[in-house]
Amino acid sequence: MDQFAILTSQPAGFFVGWGTLSLINAGLAQGKNRSGLLWFLLSLILGPIGTLVLVLMPKVRAKLF
């Protein structure tokens, strides 16, 4: 039972939420023609601040060549 209590503790939920936010930011970045992997990694560090930066950035124009 102790292992189950560890998995359901508050810090574990924090890490799950942070990881989910990083996945959402990767999807937002790809929608703006930016690197999803780069923004996923940045979001692991920046968290909600990365989301704000990503939302405020303009969409990158498609390359001609």
WOJOMO-V74259 format. One record per backbone hydrogen bond with DSSP energy under -0.5 kcal/mol. NH is the residue of the N-H (numbers start at 1). CO is the residue of the C=O. Records with the same first field share a line. If there is no record, write none. Layout:
# WOJOMO-V74259
NH: CO + CO
This chain:
# WOJOMO-V74259
5: 1
6: 2
7: 3
8: 4
9: 6
13: 9
14: 10
15: 11
16: 12
17: 13
18: 14
19: 15
20: 16
21: 17
22: 18
23: 19
24: 20
25: 21
26: 22
27: 23
28: 24
29: 25
30: 26
31: 27
32: 28 + 29
33: 30
34: 29
39: 35
40: 36
41: 37
42: 38
43: 39
44: 40
45: 41 + 42
46: 42
47: 43
49: 46
50: 47
51: 47
52: 48
53: 49
54: 50
55: 51
56: 52
57: 53
60: 32
